[in-house]
Amino acid sequence: MALVWIISAEYLGDYRLKLTFNDGAVKIFDGKDIISKPLYQVLQSQATFQRFELDGWTVSWENGKIDIAPEYLYEHAIEA
């Protein structure tokens, strides 16, 4: 896989993000599966989940303390 990163992201509700990648792919990522993992439990609050930021590479939360690799997002999201 070529190097991918996120160039834009939009919160769609219910832990879903619409992600546009540098290769032009537009995908929907459902975060419900990851919020049960210990590292991501702080994101169980939808209010917190929707306060993501783009850091030039991927989406992150809590001022960069939490992020998800763009490759993971690319592979686990579905085409929009």
C-alpha positions in Angstrom: 0.0 0.0 0.0 1.2 3.5 -0.8 1.6 6.0 2.0 -1.8 7.4 2.9 -2.9 10.3 5.1 -6.1 12.1 5.7 -6.7 15.5 4.1 -10.2 16.1 5.4 -12.6 14.6 7.9 -16.2 15.2 8.9 -18.2 13.9 11.8 -21.4 12.1 10.6 -22.8 11.2 14.0 -23.0 7.9 15.9 -19.1 7.6 16.0 -18.8 7.7 12.2 -16.2 9.8 10.4 -16.2 10.6 6.7 -12.6 10.7 5.7 -10.9 11.9 2.5 -7.5 10.5 1.9 -4.6 11.9 -0.2 -5.2 9.4 -2.9 -8.7 10.7 -3.5 -10.5 7.9 -1.7 -13.5 8.9 0.4 -14.4 6.4 3.1 -16.7 6.1 6.2 -15.0 4.9 9.4 -17.2 3.5 12.2 -15.5 4.1 15.5 -17.9 2.0 17.5 -15.5 -1.0 17.4 -12.5 0.8 18.8 -14.1 2.7 21.6 -14.3 -0.4 23.8 -10.5 -0.9 23.6 -8.7 0.5 26.7 -6.7 3.1 24.8 -9.8 4.6 23.2 -12.3 4.4 26.1 -12.2 8.2 26.6 -13.8 8.4 23.2 -17.0 6.6 24.4 -18.5 10.0 24.9 -19.9 11.1 21.5 -19.1 14.7 22.5 -15.5 13.8 22.9 -15.4 11.6 19.8 -16.7 14.4 17.6 -14.0 16.9 18.9 -11.3 15.4 16.7 -8.5 17.4 15.0 -6.5 16.8 11.9 -2.8 16.8 12.7 -1.5 16.8 9.1 -1.4 13.0 9.0 -4.5 11.6 10.7 -7.3 12.4 13.1 -6.4 12.8 16.7 -8.2 13.7 20.0 -7.2 15.2 23.3 -4.5 17.5 21.8 -2.8 14.6 20.0 -2.7 12.2 23.0 -5.0 9.8 21.1 -4.9 9.0 17.4 -5.5 6.2 14.9 -3.0 5.4 12.2 -4.3 6.5 8.8 -3.4 3.1 7.4 -5.8 1.5 9.9 -8.5 3.9 9.1 -8.0 3.3 5.3 -8.2 -0.4 5.7 -11.1 -0.5 8.2 -13.4 2.1 6.6 -15.9 1.5 3.8 -16.2 3.4 0.6 -18.5 6.3 0.9 
